[in-house]
Amino acid sequence: MFKDAKSAVITIVVVVAFVAFALFAIDRNNVNRLSKAHNAALASKQEAYALVKVRFDLVGTMGQILNEEGADDPFAHMVGSWDGGASVALTSDLYSRVDTQLDVLQKRLFGEQVYLRLAPYFEEVYRAERSLAPLVEQYNEKADFYNAVRASFPASLAASRRSMSALERFAIAAALKGRP
């Protein structure tokens, strides 16, 4: 196959160098794809978190109004426990609990005088929910794409080497149903 040992060694060295370069290029491509998908998902998450914050601020103001009217603030312990660095799972859980409490509060106070003060806030919460729905969907799509890329071979090797974990999905679809 080879005319002498020298040409065999040169050929083997060239092939090994080519394979090493190809593996490096494939790895860099996977790392870049993972990083790009991860950053896109995180950007969408931050946009969604901005609206979650708006919603929680509105709910906090509603709690203050309830305190002024002599009623208990059912949101203080929930809204005060959230920060912008919380996980998607924790945010989803808190969002759903706040939504459940809002639903109960709106039904309970509907015929009372305090409802007139709270009605504009319920409307703003509804607007925030409607604005949040497409952002949550966008984030979940990007998180799914990242997770799919991360799970595929050989990207899974690059992801495990770089300790890139799977992204959580928002689980607040039921809470984004909107209010009447």
C-alpha positions in Angstrom: 0.0 0.0 0.0 2.8 2.5 0.9 6.1 2.4 -1.0 8.1 2.8 2.3 7.7 3.4 6.0 8.3 7.2 5.7 5.3 7.7 3.4 3.1 5.6 5.7 4.1 7.7 8.8 3.5 11.0 6.9 0.1 9.7 5.7 -0.9 8.6 9.2 0.2 11.9 10.7 -1.8 13.9 8.1 -4.9 11.8 8.6 -4.7 12.0 12.4 -4.2 15.8 12.2 -7.1 16.1 9.8 -9.4 14.0 12.1 -8.2 16.0 15.2 -9.0 19.3 13.4 -12.4 17.9 12.3 -13.3 16.9 15.8 -12.2 20.3 17.1 -14.3 22.1 14.5 -17.3 19.9 15.2 -16.9 20.5 19.0 -16.6 24.3 18.5 -19.7 24.2 16.2 -21.7 22.4 18.9 -20.5 24.7 21.7 -21.5 27.7 19.5 -24.9 26.2 18.7 -25.6 25.4 22.4 -24.5 28.8 23.6 -26.5 30.6 21.0 -29.7 28.6 21.8 -29.1 29.0 25.5 -28.6 32.8 25.3 -31.7 33.1 23.1 -33.8 31.2 25.7 -32.4 33.3 28.6 -33.2 36.5 26.7 -36.8 35.4 26.3 -36.9 34.4 29.9 -35.8 37.9 31.0 -38.5 39.5 28.8 -41.1 37.2 30.5 -39.7 37.9 33.9 -40.1 41.7 33.3 -43.8 41.2 32.8 -44.0 38.8 35.8 -42.5 41.6 37.8 -45.0 44.1 36.5 -47.8 41.7 37.5 -46.4 41.0 40.9 -46.0 44.8 41.5 -49.6 45.3 40.6 -50.7 42.5 42.9 -48.5 44.0 45.7 -50.3 47.4 45.2 -53.6 45.5 45.4 -52.5 44.1 48.7 -51.7 47.5 50.0 -55.1 48.8 49.1 -56.7 45.8 50.9 -54.6 46.7 54.0 -55.8 50.4 53.7 -59.4 49.1 53.7 -58.7 47.0 56.8 -58.6 43.6 55.0 -55.7 41.1 55.1 -53.2 41.2 52.2 -53.3 37.7 50.8 -50.3 38.4 48.5 -47.6 39.7 50.8 -45.9 36.4 51.6 -46.1 35.3 47.9 -45.1 38.4 46.1 -42.4 39.3 48.6 -40.7 35.9 48.1 -40.1 36.3 44.4 -37.0 37.8 42.8 -35.8 38.1 39.3 -33.2 35.4 39.8 -35.7 32.7 40.8 -35.9 29.5 38.8 -38.6 29.1 36.1 -40.1 26.3 38.2 -40.3 28.5 41.3 -41.7 31.4 39.3 -44.3 29.2 37.6 -45.4 27.8 41.0 -45.6 31.3 42.6 -47.4 32.7 39.5 -50.0 30.0 39.7 -50.5 30.5 43.4 -50.9 34.2 42.9 -53.3 33.6 40.1 -55.5 31.3 42.2 -55.6 33.9 45.0 -56.5 36.6 42.5 -59.4 34.5 41.2 -60.7 33.9 44.7 -60.3 37.6 45.7 -62.0 38.9 42.6 -65.0 36.6 43.1 -65.2 37.4 46.8 -64.9 41.2 46.5 -67.0 41.7 43.3 -70.0 43.2 45.0 -68.1 45.2 47.6 -67.0 48.8 47.7 -63.3 48.0 47.8 -63.7 46.3 44.4 -64.1 49.7 42.8 -60.6 50.6 43.9 -59.2 47.3 42.8 -60.9 47.0 39.4 -58.3 49.0 37.5 -55.6 46.8 39.0 -57.5 43.7 37.9 -57.6 45.2 34.4 -53.9 45.9 34.4 -53.2 42.4 35.7 -55.3 41.0 32.8 -53.3 43.1 30.3 -50.1 41.9 31.7 -51.3 38.3 31.5 -52.2 38.8 27.8 -48.8 40.3 27.1 -47.1 37.6 29.0 -48.7 34.7 27.2 -46.7 35.0 23.9 -43.5 35.6 25.8 -43.9 32.5 27.8 -44.7 30.5 24.7 -41.6 32.0 23.0 -39.4 31.1 25.9 -40.8 27.5 26.1 -40.1 27.1 22.4 -36.6 28.3 22.8 -36.0 26.2 25.9 -37.3 23.1 24.0 -35.0 23.8 21.1 -32.0 24.2 23.4 -32.9 21.0 25.2 -33.3 19.2 22.0 -29.9 20.4 20.7 -28.3 19.6 24.1 -29.7 16.1 24.0 -28.4 15.3 20.5 -25.1 13.7 19.7 -22.4 15.0 19.7 -23.7 18.2 21.3 -24.6 16.2 24.4 -20.8 15.6 24.9 -20.1 19.3 24.7 -23.0 20.1 27.0 -21.9 17.7 29.7 -18.3 18.8 29.4 -19.3 22.4 29.9 -21.9 21.6 32.6 -24.8 23.0 30.6 -28.0 21.7 32.2 -31.4 21.4 30.6 -33.7 24.5 30.8 -36.9 24.4 32.7 -40.2 25.2 31.0 -42.8 27.7 32.3 -45.8 25.8 33.6 -48.3 28.6 33.9 -50.6 27.9 30.9 -53.6 27.5 33.2 -52.9 30.9 34.9 -52.6 32.7 31.5 -56.2 31.9 30.7 -57.1 35.5 31.4 -59.9 37.0 33.5 -63.4 38.0 32.5 
